[in-house]
Amino acid sequence: MAALSVAQEDLQMPTPVQVETLIAAALPGARIEVRDTTGTGDHFQAIVVAEQFRGKTLVEQHRMVYAPLRDLMATNEIHALSLKTSAPEP
Amino acid sequence: MSDPILDEIQKVIRENKVAVFMKGTPDMPRCGFSAGVVDILRKHHVPFAAVDILPDPRYRQVLSAYSSWPTIPQVFIDGKLIGGCDIVREMDAKGALKPLLDAASKA
């Protein structure tokens, strides 16, 4: 029984807070807002405003957010991540 | 040794001004995000090539490794990754997509 509960723990879907923590570690100082859009722990929406984005294209900005989430996305634990990224207003 | 999937991906991107890698087909998309980019491209009446990545699970892996982009759909214009559904929607809303499409269809 104990082993089963550990296995279930491992399979738990990521929470918005976990997703936010991973993004925050990669983009220190960023303003990050993560929502679970379906309540199922695999569809997320994130708004990220980071100084690090300044001068970067949207593709580059999104790649910077995807990078720390690569493992979760490759294993499909995060099935969908809708992103809105920008640099802070000067 | 070359990978036939990678060869096909590169060929589609090279030979089509606008190429979309998606889940399902334009007429029967299997994901809302894929449906979203198809709607936008159709709205602008541009011809585009669409590849369904679902039948072969390796396709997505090879594509994502090639493009450094983890999600589907992926839209390429003139050989360059423009982005996924969020970016295409955002660019369209700002009026930035049409000029790119126009330039591609004229070239």
N, CA and C atoms of all chains as a GROMACS GRO file, in nm:
protein
  591
    1MET      N    1   0.083  -0.120   0.000
    1MET     CA    2   0.000   0.000   0.000
    1MET      C    3   0.086   0.126   0.000
    2ALA      N    4   0.192   0.122   0.082
    2ALA     CA    5   0.279   0.239   0.092
    2ALA      C    6   0.342   0.267  -0.045
    3ALA      N    7   0.389   0.161  -0.110
    3ALA     CA    8   0.454   0.178  -0.240
    3ALA      C    9   0.357   0.238  -0.341
    4LEU      N   10   0.233   0.195  -0.334
    4LEU     CA   11   0.132   0.246  -0.427
    4LEU      C   12   0.112   0.396  -0.408
    5SER      N   13   0.104   0.438  -0.282
    5SER     CA   14   0.078   0.580  -0.259
    5SER      C   15   0.197   0.664  -0.306
    6VAL      N   16   0.319   0.610  -0.294
    6VAL     CA   17   0.436   0.682  -0.344
    6VAL      C   18   0.426   0.696  -0.497
    7ALA      N   19   0.389   0.587  -0.562
    7ALA     CA   20   0.377   0.590  -0.707
    7ALA      C   21   0.273   0.694  -0.749
    8GLN      N   22   0.164   0.701  -0.676
    8GLN     CA   23   0.060   0.799  -0.711
    8GLN      C   24   0.111   0.941  -0.692
    9GLU      N   25   0.190   0.958  -0.586
    9GLU     CA   26   0.249   1.089  -0.558
    9GLU      C   27   0.334   1.134  -0.678
   10ASP      N   28   0.415   1.040  -0.730
   10ASP     CA   29   0.503   1.072  -0.841
   10ASP      C   30   0.424   1.113  -0.965
   11LEU      N   31   0.307   1.056  -0.980
   11LEU     CA   32   0.229   1.081  -1.100
   11LEU      C   33   0.143   1.206  -1.090
   12GLN      N   34   0.149   1.272  -0.973
   12GLN     CA   35   0.065   1.389  -0.957
   12GLN      C   36   0.098   1.495  -1.062
   13MET      N   37  -0.005   1.558  -1.112
   13MET     CA   38   0.014   1.663  -1.211
   13MET      C   39   0.077   1.784  -1.144
   14PRO      N   40   0.155   1.860  -1.221
   14PRO     CA   41   0.214   1.980  -1.163
   14PRO      C   42   0.107   2.082  -1.126
   15THR      N   43   0.132   2.160  -1.023
   15THR     CA   44   0.039   2.266  -0.985
   15THR      C   45   0.087   2.398  -1.046
   16PRO      N   46  -0.003   2.496  -1.055
   16PRO     CA   47   0.040   2.627  -1.106
   16PRO      C   48   0.159   2.683  -1.028
   17VAL      N   49   0.162   2.657  -0.896
   17VAL     CA   50   0.273   2.709  -0.815
   17VAL      C   51   0.405   2.645  -0.857
   18GLN      N   52   0.401   2.515  -0.885
   18GLN     CA   53   0.523   2.447  -0.930
   18GLN      C   54   0.571   2.503  -1.065
   19VAL      N   55   0.476   2.523  -1.154
   19VAL     CA   56   0.512   2.578  -1.285
   19VAL      C   57   0.572   2.717  -1.268
   20GLU      N   58   0.508   2.797  -1.182
   20GLU     CA   59   0.556   2.932  -1.157
   20GLU      C   60   0.697   2.931  -1.097
   21THR      N   61   0.721   2.838  -1.004
   21THR     CA   62   0.852   2.827  -0.939
   21THR      C   63   0.961   2.795  -1.041
   22LEU      N   64   0.930   2.704  -1.132
   22LEU     CA   65   1.028   2.666  -1.234
   22LEU      C   66   1.060   2.784  -1.327
   23ILE      N   67   0.956   2.857  -1.366
   23ILE     CA   68   0.979   2.973  -1.454
   23ILE      C   69   1.058   3.081  -1.377
   24ALA      N   70   1.022   3.101  -1.251
   24ALA     CA   71   1.086   3.205  -1.170
   24ALA      C   72   1.236   3.177  -1.153
   25ALA      N   73   1.271   3.049  -1.141
   25ALA     CA   74   1.412   3.014  -1.123
   25ALA      C   75   1.492   3.046  -1.248
   26ALA      N   76   1.427   3.034  -1.364
   26ALA     CA   77   1.496   3.059  -1.491
   26ALA      C   78   1.498   3.209  -1.525
   27LEU      N   79   1.398   3.281  -1.476
   27LEU     CA   80   1.387   3.424  -1.509
   27LEU      C   81   1.372   3.505  -1.380
   28PRO      N   82   1.480   3.521  -1.306
   28PRO     CA   83   1.472   3.590  -1.178
   28PRO      C   84   1.418   3.731  -1.194
   29GLY      N   85   1.327   3.770  -1.106
   29GLY     CA   86   1.272   3.905  -1.109
   29GLY      C   87   1.150   3.920  -1.198
   30ALA      N   88   1.115   3.815  -1.271
   30ALA     CA   89   1.001   3.824  -1.363
   30ALA      C   90   0.869   3.828  -1.285
   31ARG      N   91   0.770   3.895  -1.344
   31ARG     CA   92   0.636   3.889  -1.289
   31ARG      C   93   0.562   3.774  -1.360
   32ILE      N   94   0.517   3.678  -1.283
   32ILE     CA   95   0.464   3.556  -1.342
   32ILE      C   96   0.326   3.525  -1.285
   33GLU      N   97   0.236   3.490  -1.374
   33GLU     CA   98   0.101   3.455  -1.332
   33GLU      C   99   0.065   3.326  -1.405
   34VAL      N  100   0.041   3.219  -1.330
   34VAL     CA  101   0.010   3.091  -1.394
   34VAL      C  102  -0.130   3.047  -1.351
   35ARG      N  103  -0.208   3.005  -1.447
   35ARG     CA  104  -0.343   2.953  -1.419
   35ARG      C  105  -0.357   2.814  -1.478
   36ASP      N  106  -0.426   2.730  -1.404
   36ASP     CA  107  -0.464   2.598  -1.456
   36ASP      C  108  -0.598   2.619  -1.524
   37THR      N  109  -0.600   2.611  -1.657
   37THR     CA  110  -0.720   2.655  -1.729
   37THR      C  111  -0.833   2.552  -1.728
   38THR      N  112  -0.798   2.426  -1.702
   38THR     CA  113  -0.902   2.323  -1.706
   38THR      C  114  -0.925   2.259  -1.569
   39GLY      N  115  -0.838   2.292  -1.473
   39GLY     CA  116  -0.848   2.230  -1.341
   39GLY      C  117  -0.798   2.088  -1.339
   40THR      N  118  -0.731   2.046  -1.447
   40THR     CA  119  -0.685   1.908  -1.455
   40THR      C  120  -0.533   1.896  -1.439
   41GLY      N  121  -0.466   2.010  -1.416
   41GLY     CA  122  -0.322   2.006  -1.391
   41GLY      C  123  -0.237   1.978  -1.513
   42ASP      N  124  -0.295   1.988  -1.631
   42ASP     CA  125  -0.211   1.968  -1.749
   42ASP      C  126  -0.229   2.074  -1.858
   43HIS      N  127  -0.324   2.164  -1.837
   43HIS     CA  128  -0.340   2.276  -1.929
   43HIS      C  129  -0.317   2.405  -1.850
   44PHE      N  130  -0.215   2.478  -1.888
   44PHE     CA  131  -0.182   2.598  -1.814
   44PHE      C  132  -0.180   2.720  -1.904
   45GLN      N  133  -0.200   2.834  -1.839
   45GLN     CA  134  -0.185   2.960  -1.909
   45GLN      C  135  -0.091   3.044  -1.825
   46ALA      N  136   0.010   3.099  -1.885
   46ALA     CA  137   0.106   3.179  -1.809
   46ALA      C  138   0.125   3.315  -1.874
   47ILE      N  139   0.125   3.417  -1.788
   47ILE     CA  140   0.162   3.551  -1.832
   47ILE      C  141   0.295   3.582  -1.765
   48VAL      N  142   0.394   3.613  -1.846
   48VAL     CA  143   0.527   3.637  -1.791
   48VAL      C  144   0.578   3.772  -1.842
   49VAL      N  145   0.609   3.859  -1.749
   49VAL     CA  146   0.666   3.989  -1.784
   49VAL      C  147   0.807   3.994  -1.725
   50ALA      N  148   0.907   4.000  -1.813
   50ALA     CA  149   1.044   3.989  -1.765
   50ALA      C  150   1.135   4.088  -1.838
   51GLU      N  151   1.220   4.152  -1.763
   51GLU     CA  152   1.320   4.242  -1.820
   51GLU      C  153   1.408   4.166  -1.921
   52GLN      N  154   1.430   4.037  -1.890
   52GLN     CA  155   1.517   3.954  -1.977
   52GLN      C  156   1.460   3.942  -2.120
   53PHE      N  157   1.332   3.974  -2.139
   53PHE     CA  158   1.270   3.960  -2.271
   53PHE      C  159   1.301   4.079  -2.362
   54ARG      N  160   1.350   4.187  -2.303
   54ARG     CA  161   1.365   4.310  -2.382
   54ARG      C  162   1.455   4.286  -2.503
   55GLY      N  163   1.407   4.329  -2.619
   55GLY     CA  164   1.486   4.315  -2.741
   55GLY      C  165   1.478   4.178  -2.805
   56LYS      N  166   1.404   4.087  -2.742
   56LYS     CA  167   1.393   3.951  -2.796
   56LYS      C  168   1.263   3.937  -2.877
   57THR      N  169   1.266   3.848  -2.977
   57THR     CA  170   1.142   3.820  -3.050
   57THR      C  171   1.050   3.735  -2.963
   58LEU      N  172   0.923   3.726  -3.004
   58LEU     CA  173   0.827   3.645  -2.927
   58LEU      C  174   0.871   3.499  -2.923
   59VAL      N  175   0.925   3.451  -3.036
   59VAL     CA  176   0.972   3.312  -3.039
   59VAL      C  177   1.082   3.291  -2.934
   60GLU      N  178   1.175   3.387  -2.930
   60GLU     CA  179   1.284   3.377  -2.831
   60GLU      C  180   1.229   3.386  -2.688
   61GLN      N  181   1.133   3.475  -2.667
   61GLN     CA  182   1.075   3.491  -2.533
   61GLN      C  183   1.006   3.361  -2.488
   62HIS      N  184   0.928   3.304  -2.577
   62HIS     CA  185   0.857   3.182  -2.540
   62HIS      C  186   0.956   3.068  -2.513
   63ARG      N  187   1.062   3.062  -2.595
   63ARG     CA  188   1.162   2.958  -2.572
   63ARG      C  189   1.223   2.970  -2.433
   64MET      N  190   1.241   3.094  -2.386
   64MET     CA  191   1.301   3.115  -2.253
   64MET      C  192   1.209   3.066  -2.142
   65VAL      N  193   1.078   3.069  -2.168
   65VAL     CA  194   0.983   3.018  -2.068
   65VAL      C  195   0.972   2.866  -2.079
   66TYR      N  196   0.976   2.816  -2.202
   66TYR     CA  197   0.966   2.671  -2.220
   66TYR      C  198   1.086   2.598  -2.160
   67ALA      N  199   1.204   2.663  -2.167
   67ALA     CA  200   1.329   2.593  -2.130
   67ALA      C  201   1.321   2.522  -1.993
   68PRO      N  202   1.283   2.593  -1.886
   68PRO     CA  203   1.281   2.523  -1.756
   68PRO      C  204   1.168   2.420  -1.745
   69LEU      N  205   1.076   2.422  -1.838
   69LEU     CA  206   0.961   2.330  -1.831
   69LEU      C  207   0.976   2.214  -1.929
   70ARG      N  208   1.094   2.209  -1.992
   70ARG     CA  209   1.115   2.113  -2.100
   70ARG      C  210   1.081   1.970  -2.060
   71ASP      N  211   1.128   1.928  -1.942
   71ASP     CA  212   1.104   1.789  -1.901
   71ASP      C  213   0.955   1.762  -1.884
   72LEU      N  214   0.886   1.856  -1.818
   72LEU     CA  215   0.742   1.836  -1.795
   72LEU      C  216   0.664   1.835  -1.926
   73MET      N  217   0.714   1.912  -2.025
   73MET     CA  218   0.642   1.916  -2.151
   73MET      C  219   0.674   1.795  -2.237
   74ALA      N  220   0.800   1.750  -2.230
   74ALA     CA  221   0.839   1.634  -2.311
   74ALA      C  222   0.763   1.509  -2.267
   75THR      N  223   0.740   1.496  -2.137
   75THR     CA  224   0.669   1.378  -2.087
   75THR      C  225   0.518   1.396  -2.095
   76ASN      N  226   0.478   1.516  -2.146
   76ASN     CA  227   0.336   1.545  -2.163
   76ASN      C  228   0.263   1.566  -2.030
   77GLU      N  229   0.339   1.583  -1.920
   77GLU     CA  230   0.272   1.616  -1.793
   77GLU      C  231   0.205   1.752  -1.806
   78ILE      N  232   0.274   1.842  -1.878
   78ILE     CA  233   0.207   1.965  -1.920
   78ILE      C  234   0.167   1.941  -2.064
   79HIS      N  235   0.040   1.930  -2.088
   79HIS     CA  236  -0.007   1.902  -2.224
   79HIS      C  237  -0.014   2.030  -2.306
   80ALA      N  238  -0.057   2.137  -2.240
   80ALA     CA  239  -0.070   2.262  -2.312
   80ALA      C  240  -0.029   2.377  -2.222
   81LEU      N  241   0.046   2.469  -2.279
   81LEU     CA  242   0.087   2.588  -2.205
   81LEU      C  243   0.066   2.707  -2.297
   82SER      N  244  -0.034   2.786  -2.262
   82SER     CA  245  -0.061   2.904  -2.340
   82SER      C  246   0.020   3.019  -2.280
   83LEU      N  247   0.093   3.092  -2.363
   83LEU     CA  248   0.186   3.192  -2.311
   83LEU      C  249   0.155   3.332  -2.362
   84LYS      N  250   0.172   3.427  -2.271
   84LYS     CA  251   0.174   3.568  -2.312
   84LYS      C  252   0.296   3.630  -2.246
   85THR      N  253   0.388   3.675  -2.329
   85THR     CA  254   0.514   3.725  -2.274
   85THR      C  255   0.538   3.868  -2.319
   86SER      N  256   0.606   3.944  -2.234
   86SER     CA  257   0.645   4.080  -2.273
   86SER      C  258   0.752   4.130  -2.178
   87ALA      N  259   0.819   4.236  -2.221
   87ALA     CA  260   0.911   4.305  -2.132
   87ALA      C  261   0.831   4.411  -2.057
   88PRO      N  262   0.873   4.449  -1.936
   88PRO     CA  263   0.799   4.550  -1.862
   88PRO      C  264   0.797   4.683  -1.936
   89GLU      N  265   0.688   4.759  -1.918
   89GLU     CA  266   0.681   4.893  -1.978
   89GLU      C  267   0.797   4.976  -1.922
   90PRO      N  268   0.869   5.049  -2.009
   90PRO     CA  269   0.982   5.126  -1.957
   90PRO      C  270   0.936   5.237  -1.863
   91MET      N  271   2.397   0.926  -4.074
   91MET     CA  272   2.281   0.875  -4.148
   91MET      C  273   2.166   0.975  -4.136
   92SER      N  274   2.104   1.003  -4.248
   92SER     CA  275   1.995   1.100  -4.240
   92SER      C  276   1.867   1.033  -4.193
   93ASP      N  277   1.787   1.113  -4.127
   93ASP     CA  278   1.662   1.064  -4.071
   93ASP      C  279   1.550   1.099  -4.170
   94PRO      N  280   1.476   1.001  -4.219
   94PRO     CA  281   1.372   1.031  -4.320
   94PRO      C  282   1.267   1.129  -4.268
   95ILE      N  283   1.238   1.124  -4.138
   95ILE     CA  284   1.139   1.218  -4.085
   95ILE      C  285   1.194   1.360  -4.089
   96LEU      N  286   1.319   1.374  -4.046
   96LEU     CA  287   1.380   1.508  -4.049
   96LEU      C  288   1.389   1.559  -4.193
   97ASP      N  289   1.425   1.470  -4.286
   97ASP     CA  290   1.431   1.510  -4.426
   97ASP      C  291   1.296   1.562  -4.473
   98GLU      N  292   1.190   1.493  -4.434
   98GLU     CA  293   1.057   1.534  -4.478
   98GLU      C  294   1.019   1.668  -4.417
   99ILE      N  295   1.049   1.686  -4.288
   99ILE     CA  296   1.018   1.813  -4.221
   99ILE      C  297   1.089   1.928  -4.292
  100GLN      N  298   1.216   1.908  -4.318
  100GLN     CA  299   1.293   2.016  -4.383
  100GLN      C  300   1.243   2.045  -4.524
  101LYS      N  301   1.201   1.939  -4.593
  101LYS     CA  302   1.149   1.956  -4.728
  101LYS      C  303   1.019   2.037  -4.726
  102VAL      N  304   0.930   2.003  -4.634
  102VAL     CA  305   0.802   2.075  -4.624
  102VAL      C  306   0.826   2.223  -4.595
  103ILE      N  307   0.919   2.250  -4.503
  103ILE     CA  308   0.947   2.388  -4.465
  103ILE      C  309   1.012   2.464  -4.580
  104ARG      N  310   1.099   2.395  -4.653
  104ARG     CA  311   1.174   2.458  -4.761
  104ARG      C  312   1.084   2.486  -4.881
  105GLU      N  313   0.994   2.394  -4.909
  105GLU     CA  314   0.918   2.402  -5.035
  105GLU      C  315   0.784   2.474  -5.024
  106ASN      N  316   0.750   2.515  -4.902
  106ASN     CA  317   0.622   2.586  -4.885
  106ASN      C  318   0.644   2.718  -4.813
  107LYS      N  319   0.588   2.824  -4.872
  107LYS     CA  320   0.602   2.957  -4.812
  107LYS      C  321   0.544   2.956  -4.672
  108VAL      N  322   0.432   2.889  -4.658
  108VAL     CA  323   0.369   2.879  -4.526
  108VAL      C  324   0.346   2.731  -4.496
  109ALA      N  325   0.403   2.684  -4.388
  109ALA     CA  326   0.389   2.544  -4.350
  109ALA      C  327   0.344   2.534  -4.205
  110VAL      N  328   0.249   2.445  -4.183
  110VAL     CA  329   0.195   2.427  -4.048
  110VAL      C  330   0.207   2.280  -4.008
  111PHE      N  331   0.266   2.257  -3.892
  111PHE     CA  332   0.268   2.123  -3.834
  111PHE      C  333   0.164   2.123  -3.724
  112MET      N  334   0.069   2.033  -3.734
  112MET     CA  335  -0.048   2.041  -3.647
  112MET      C  336  -0.097   1.903  -3.603
  113LYS      N  337  -0.190   1.905  -3.508
  113LYS     CA  338  -0.257   1.781  -3.468
  113LYS      C  339  -0.386   1.771  -3.548
  114GLY      N  340  -0.394   1.670  -3.634
  114GLY     CA  341  -0.510   1.654  -3.721
  114GLY      C  342  -0.486   1.726  -3.852
  115THR      N  343  -0.593   1.744  -3.927
  115THR     CA  344  -0.585   1.809  -4.057
  115THR      C  345  -0.661   1.942  -4.053
  116PRO      N  346  -0.636   2.030  -4.152
  116PRO     CA  347  -0.708   2.158  -4.150
  116PRO      C  348  -0.860   2.140  -4.142
  117ASP      N  349  -0.912   2.039  -4.210
  117ASP     CA  350  -1.056   2.019  -4.207
  117ASP      C  351  -1.102   1.943  -4.082
  118MET      N  352  -1.011   1.872  -4.019
  118MET     CA  353  -1.047   1.800  -3.898
  118MET      C  354  -0.935   1.810  -3.794
  119PRO      N  355  -0.919   1.932  -3.740
  119PRO     CA  356  -0.814   1.951  -3.640
  119PRO      C  357  -0.847   1.872  -3.512
  120ARG      N  358  -0.742   1.821  -3.447
  120ARG     CA  359  -0.764   1.739  -3.329
  120ARG      C  360  -0.725   1.812  -3.202
  121CYS      N  361  -0.710   1.943  -3.213
  121CYS     CA  362  -0.668   2.021  -3.097
  121CYS      C  363  -0.710   2.165  -3.122
  122GLY      N  364  -0.758   2.232  -3.019
  122GLY     CA  365  -0.806   2.369  -3.035
  122GLY      C  366  -0.699   2.466  -3.082
  123PHE      N  367  -0.576   2.444  -3.039
  123PHE     CA  368  -0.467   2.535  -3.078
  123PHE      C  369  -0.436   2.518  -3.227
  124SER      N  370  -0.437   2.393  -3.273
  124SER     CA  371  -0.416   2.368  -3.415
  124SER      C  372  -0.530   2.429  -3.497
  125ALA      N  373  -0.652   2.412  -3.449
  125ALA     CA  374  -0.768   2.471  -3.517
  125ALA      C  375  -0.753   2.623  -3.523
  126GLY      N  376  -0.700   2.681  -3.418
  126GLY     CA  377  -0.684   2.827  -3.410
  126GLY      C  378  -0.595   2.882  -3.519
  127VAL      N  379  -0.480   2.818  -3.544
  127VAL     CA  380  -0.391   2.871  -3.648
  127VAL      C  381  -0.450   2.850  -3.787
  128VAL      N  382  -0.518   2.739  -3.806
  128VAL     CA  383  -0.582   2.713  -3.936
  128VAL      C  384  -0.686   2.821  -3.964
  129ASP      N  385  -0.766   2.855  -3.863
  129ASP     CA  386  -0.868   2.959  -3.880
  129ASP      C  387  -0.806   3.091  -3.923
  130ILE      N  388  -0.696   3.126  -3.858
  130ILE     CA  389  -0.632   3.254  -3.888
  130ILE      C  390  -0.573   3.254  -4.029
  131LEU      N  391  -0.506   3.144  -4.066
  131LEU     CA  392  -0.447   3.139  -4.201
  131LEU      C  393  -0.556   3.142  -4.308
  132ARG      N  394  -0.666   3.072  -4.281
  132ARG     CA  395  -0.775   3.071  -4.380
  132ARG      C  396  -0.840   3.208  -4.392
  133LYS      N  397  -0.849   3.276  -4.279
  133LYS     CA  398  -0.907   3.410  -4.279
  133LYS      C  399  -0.830   3.501  -4.375
  134HIS      N  400  -0.700   3.479  -4.383
  134HIS     CA  401  -0.616   3.564  -4.470
  134HIS      C  402  -0.603   3.507  -4.612
  135HIS      N  403  -0.674   3.396  -4.638
  135HIS     CA  404  -0.674   3.337  -4.772
  135HIS      C  405  -0.534   3.309  -4.826
  136VAL      N  406  -0.448   3.258  -4.742
  136VAL     CA  407  -0.316   3.219  -4.792
  136VAL      C  408  -0.310   3.068  -4.805
  137PRO      N  409  -0.249   3.022  -4.916
  137PRO     CA  410  -0.228   2.878  -4.926
  137PRO      C  411  -0.122   2.833  -4.826
  138PHE      N  412  -0.143   2.719  -4.765
  138PHE     CA  413  -0.041   2.670  -4.673
  138PHE      C  414  -0.038   2.518  -4.678
  139ALA      N  415   0.080   2.464  -4.648
  139ALA     CA  416   0.094   2.318  -4.638
  139ALA      C  417   0.072   2.279  -4.493
  140ALA      N  418  -0.003   2.172  -4.472
  140ALA     CA  419  -0.029   2.127  -4.336
  140ALA      C  420   0.016   1.982  -4.321
  141VAL      N  421   0.086   1.955  -4.212
  141VAL     CA  422   0.130   1.818  -4.184
  141VAL      C  423   0.071   1.775  -4.051
  142ASP      N  424   0.006   1.662  -4.053
  142ASP     CA  425  -0.050   1.605  -3.929
  142ASP      C  426   0.060   1.527  -3.859
  143ILE      N  427   0.093   1.570  -3.737
  143ILE     CA  428   0.205   1.503  -3.667
  143ILE      C  429   0.157   1.384  -3.584
  144LEU      N  430   0.027   1.363  -3.577
  144LEU     CA  431  -0.024   1.259  -3.486
  144LEU      C  432   0.005   1.114  -3.527
  145PRO      N  433  -0.003   1.079  -3.657
  145PRO     CA  434   0.008   0.937  -3.690
  145PRO      C  435   0.140   0.872  -3.644
  146ASP      N  436   0.251   0.947  -3.647
  146ASP     CA  437   0.378   0.889  -3.607
  146ASP      C  438   0.432   0.964  -3.485
  147PRO      N  439   0.437   0.900  -3.369
  147PRO     CA  440   0.479   0.970  -3.246
  147PRO      C  441   0.622   1.026  -3.255
  148ARG      N  442   0.704   0.967  -3.341
  148ARG     CA  443   0.841   1.018  -3.353
  148ARG      C  444   0.845   1.154  -3.422
  149TYR      N  445   0.743   1.183  -3.502
  149TYR     CA  446   0.742   1.305  -3.580
  149TYR      C  447   0.755   1.429  -3.491
  150ARG      N  448   0.677   1.426  -3.383
  150ARG     CA  449   0.679   1.541  -3.292
  150ARG      C  450   0.815   1.559  -3.225
  151GLN      N  451   0.875   1.447  -3.186
  151GLN     CA  452   1.007   1.453  -3.122
  151GLN      C  453   1.110   1.514  -3.217
  152VAL      N  454   1.110   1.465  -3.340
  152VAL     CA  455   1.209   1.511  -3.437
  152VAL      C  456   1.184   1.659  -3.470
  153LEU      N  457   1.057   1.694  -3.488
  153LEU     CA  458   1.023   1.832  -3.519
  153LEU      C  459   1.065   1.926  -3.406
  154SER      N  460   1.031   1.890  -3.282
  154SER     CA  461   1.062   1.977  -3.169
  154SER      C  462   1.213   1.992  -3.149
  155ALA      N  463   1.286   1.884  -3.174
  155ALA     CA  464   1.432   1.892  -3.162
  155ALA      C  465   1.488   1.984  -3.270
  156TYR      N  466   1.430   1.975  -3.390
  156TYR     CA  467   1.477   2.056  -3.503
  156TYR      C  468   1.446   2.205  -3.481
  157SER      N  469   1.326   2.234  -3.429
  157SER     CA  470   1.281   2.373  -3.421
  157SER      C  471   1.307   2.436  -3.284
  158SER      N  472   1.353   2.357  -3.187
  158SER     CA  473   1.366   2.405  -3.049
  158SER      C  474   1.234   2.464  -2.999
  159TRP      N  475   1.129   2.393  -3.027
  159TRP     CA  476   0.996   2.443  -2.989
  159TRP      C  477   0.915   2.323  -2.941
  160PRO      N  478   0.870   2.324  -2.816
  160PRO     CA  479   0.815   2.200  -2.760
  160PRO      C  480   0.670   2.170  -2.795
  161THR      N  481   0.597   2.271  -2.842
  161THR     CA  482   0.453   2.250  -2.856
  161THR      C  483   0.409   2.245  -3.002
  162ILE      N  484   0.290   2.196  -3.022
  162ILE     CA  485   0.224   2.189  -3.152
  162ILE      C  486   0.096   2.272  -3.139
  163PRO      N  487   0.058   2.350  -3.236
  163PRO     CA  488   0.111   2.362  -3.372
  163PRO      C  489   0.239   2.447  -3.380
  164GLN      N  490   0.304   2.435  -3.496
  164GLN     CA  491   0.418   2.520  -3.528
  164GLN      C  492   0.396   2.575  -3.668
  165VAL      N  493   0.408   2.706  -3.679
  165VAL     CA  494   0.386   2.772  -3.808
  165VAL      C  495   0.519   2.828  -3.859
  166PHE      N  496   0.552   2.790  -3.981
  166PHE     CA  497   0.674   2.840  -4.046
  166PHE      C  498   0.635   2.926  -4.164
  167ILE      N  499   0.696   3.044  -4.174
  167ILE     CA  500   0.677   3.129  -4.291
  167ILE      C  501   0.815   3.155  -4.350
  168ASP      N  502   0.828   3.129  -4.481
  168ASP     CA  503   0.957   3.145  -4.548
  168ASP      C  504   1.070   3.074  -4.475
  169GLY      N  505   1.042   2.954  -4.428
  169GLY     CA  506   1.147   2.874  -4.367
  169GLY      C  507   1.178   2.907  -4.223
  170LYS      N  508   1.108   3.006  -4.167
  170LYS     CA  509   1.140   3.051  -4.032
  170LYS      C  510   1.023   3.022  -3.937
  171LEU      N  511   1.056   2.971  -3.820
  171LEU     CA  512   0.951   2.946  -3.721
  171LEU      C  513   0.893   3.078  -3.673
  172ILE      N  514   0.763   3.096  -3.692
  172ILE     CA  515   0.695   3.217  -3.647
  172ILE      C  516   0.643   3.197  -3.506
  173GLY      N  517   0.603   3.073  -3.475
  173GLY     CA  518   0.558   3.044  -3.340
  173GLY      C  519   0.443   2.946  -3.339
  174GLY      N  520   0.382   2.934  -3.222
  174GLY     CA  521   0.266   2.849  -3.206
  174GLY      C  522   0.140   2.933  -3.208
  175CYS      N  523   0.034   2.878  -3.155
  175CYS     CA  524  -0.096   2.945  -3.163
  175CYS      C  525  -0.096   3.082  -3.093
  176ASP      N  526  -0.034   3.090  -2.976
  176ASP     CA  527  -0.037   3.217  -2.901
  176ASP      C  528   0.026   3.331  -2.980
  177ILE      N  529   0.145   3.301  -3.038
  177ILE     CA  530   0.218   3.406  -3.109
  177ILE      C  531   0.143   3.443  -3.237
  178VAL      N  532   0.094   3.343  -3.310
  178VAL     CA  533   0.021   3.371  -3.434
  178VAL      C  534  -0.103   3.455  -3.403
  179ARG      N  535  -0.174   3.420  -3.297
  179ARG     CA  536  -0.292   3.500  -3.258
  179ARG      C  537  -0.254   3.642  -3.221
  180GLU      N  538  -0.147   3.652  -3.142
  180GLU     CA  539  -0.106   3.784  -3.096
  180GLU      C  540  -0.060   3.871  -3.213
  181MET      N  541   0.018   3.811  -3.304
  181MET     CA  542   0.066   3.887  -3.420
  181MET      C  543  -0.051   3.927  -3.508
  182ASP      N  544  -0.147   3.838  -3.523
  182ASP     CA  545  -0.264   3.869  -3.605
  182ASP      C  546  -0.343   3.984  -3.543
  183ALA      N  547  -0.360   3.980  -3.412
  183ALA     CA  548  -0.436   4.084  -3.343
  183ALA      C  549  -0.368   4.220  -3.358
  184LYS      N  550  -0.235   4.219  -3.363
  184LYS     CA  551  -0.159   4.344  -3.376
  184LYS      C  552  -0.142   4.386  -3.522
  185GLY      N  553  -0.192   4.302  -3.614
  185GLY     CA  554  -0.177   4.334  -3.756
  185GLY      C  555  -0.038   4.303  -3.810
  186ALA      N  556   0.038   4.225  -3.736
  186ALA     CA  557   0.176   4.198  -3.778
  186ALA      C  558   0.189   4.072  -3.863
  187LEU      N  559   0.082   3.993  -3.866
  187LEU     CA  560   0.092   3.867  -3.939
  187LEU      C  561   0.069   3.885  -4.089
  188LYS      N  562  -0.031   3.966  -4.122
  188LYS     CA  563  -0.070   3.988  -4.262
  188LYS      C  564   0.050   4.029  -4.349
  189PRO      N  565   0.129   4.129  -4.307
  189PRO     CA  566   0.243   4.169  -4.390
  189PRO      C  567   0.340   4.054  -4.416
  190LEU      N  568   0.362   3.971  -4.316
  190LEU     CA  569   0.451   3.855  -4.334
  190LEU      C  570   0.395   3.759  -4.437
  191LEU      N  571   0.264   3.733  -4.426
  191LEU     CA  572   0.199   3.641  -4.519
  191LEU      C  573   0.199   3.698  -4.660
  192ASP      N  574   0.172   3.828  -4.670
  192ASP     CA  575   0.172   3.893  -4.801
  192ASP      C  576   0.309   3.885  -4.865
  193ALA      N  577   0.412   3.913  -4.787
  193ALA     CA  578   0.549   3.910  -4.839
  193ALA      C  579   0.582   3.768  -4.885
  194ALA      N  580   0.538   3.670  -4.808
  194ALA     CA  581   0.568   3.530  -4.843
  194ALA      C  582   0.497   3.489  -4.971
  195SER      N  583   0.372   3.534  -4.987
  195SER     CA  584   0.297   3.488  -5.104
  195SER      C  585   0.341   3.560  -5.231
  196LYS      N  586   0.403   3.676  -5.215
  196LYS     CA  587   0.452   3.750  -5.333
  196LYS      C  588   0.589   3.698  -5.378
  197ALA      N  589   0.668   3.655  -5.282
  197ALA     CA  590   0.808   3.620  -5.310
  197ALA      C  591   0.818   3.507  -5.412
   0.00000   0.00000   0.00000
